[in-house]
Amino acid sequence: MTSKNSFLVIVHYKGRIKKKMRTKIKFVDKDSLSVFIKYSTSFVDFQNTILQKLGLHGMKQVEKVKYDSFVRDSDENLQILFHFHRQFFEVRTHELLAKFEDLFNPVVVSSSLPVMASARNLVAFPSFTADLHHDNII
C-alpha cells in the first residue's frame, strides 16, 4: 500500500512521550496504530482516520497530536511532517502521540442555563422525526 505518495505513521494513543537526555525521546505505549497517510491528507482527514481505525468516531475527538515535543494541530503542521519525511528518508516510520477527549453536546434545560451532556446520553424520538418526514415538513 505504501508508495511515493504515502508513508507509514505509527500513532500511539494510550501512552506518553518520555524524554531522555541521551536517546532524546521514547514513546511509552503498549498499543499503537499503523496509519498510511498521503501527502495530500488534511489534518482533519488524519484525525478522522485515527478515530475510525480505533472505532471512536462520534464518541471522541482528537485533542492533540504530538511529534516529539511539537504539537501538530493544523494542515500546515502536517505538511511539516511530510517535509521531514521527504528530507530524512532514512527515517522510514514517524511516530506520533494522539490524545483524545470526549465529545459533548449542549442541552438546554432552561432558557438561561445550558448544560453539557454526553452525546451518548441524548435520546432520539423516532416517531417525531418520522412525522416530520411523513408530512414533508423538512
N, C-alpha and C positions, 0 to 999 in steps of 0.2 A: 504494500500500500504506500510505502514511502517513495517519494520521487523528488525531483529537483524543486517541485513547487510546494512540498510539505516536509515537515520534520517531526520527530517524536519529542514529546514533553512528558515528563513524569510529574504528576500532581500529587503532592502529599496533602491529605485533608484531615487527618486525625492527630497530627503531630505538631512539631515546632522546629524552629531553626536554632541550633546550638552553635554559638560562636566560640572558636578556639584560636589561640594565638598562632600555633604552628600550621594547623590544617585549614585555617580561616573559618569555614562554616561546615556544618554537618546537619543533615536532616534527620531528626529523631522521629521515626514513624514505623509502625509495623505494616501498615497498609499503604498502598499507593495506587494510583490510577494512571494508565497509559493513554495518552491522547495524541493523535496525529493532527497537527494544525497546518493550514495552508498559509502562505504569505498574504493572501487576501482576506484572512479571517479577521473580523472585527472583534473588539474586546467583549461586546455583548454576546456575540456568537460563541466566543470562547467560554464565557461564563455559563451560557445555556448548555453547551456540550458537556461541561463538567457536571452540572446538575442532572442532565438527562442520563448520563452514564451511571450516576450514583442513585438514580431513582428518586431524586429530591426535588424535581421540578414542580413548582406550585406550592411546596412546603417550606423551602428555604431559599435564600438568595445568597450570592457570594458577596461577603462583606469586603474582603480584600484579597489580593493575590500578591505574594511576595516572591521576589527573585533575589536571593542573597538578602541584603538588607533594604532593597529597593521595592517600594510598593508599585505594582502595576495596576493602574486604575483607569486607563483610557486607551483609545486606539493608538495614540502617539507612543505611549509607553510600551504597548505590544509591538509596535514597529521597531522599537529599540531592541527588543528581544530578538526579532528577526534579523536585525543588523548584526547583533552579537553572533548569531548562528552562522551568518554568511562570512563574517570576518574570522571566526575561530572554528573552522570546520572540523578540527580535531576533537572538539567537544561535541560528541555525537548526540548526546541527550541532555537537555536542560531540565533542571528540577525547580519546581515552584511549590509554594505552600499556599493553599487556599483555606481561608477561614469563612465560616458560614454564620448566618443569623436567621432566625425565624421570620417568616412573612406575617405581617399583621395587617388587618383591615380595620378602618374606623367604623364604629357602630354608634349611632346617635340614640341615647336613652332619654334625653330631654332636649328641649330647644336650645339649651345653653351649655351642656356638658357632654362633649364626645368622649367615648370610652373605647380603648383599644381592645379588640378581641381577635383571637387566632382565626385564621381563615378556615381551619378545620372545624371550628365550633359554629360557623354560620349555618343556618337552616334554610334550605330552598323549599319553596312552595310550588310543587309541580302543577297543581290544579290552577293556581293563579296564572302561571306562565302559559299553561295550556289554553286558558280562557282568552288571554291576550292574543295568542296566535290564531285561535279559532275565530275570533271576531275581527281579525285583520286590523287590529288597533296598532300593532307595531309595523 
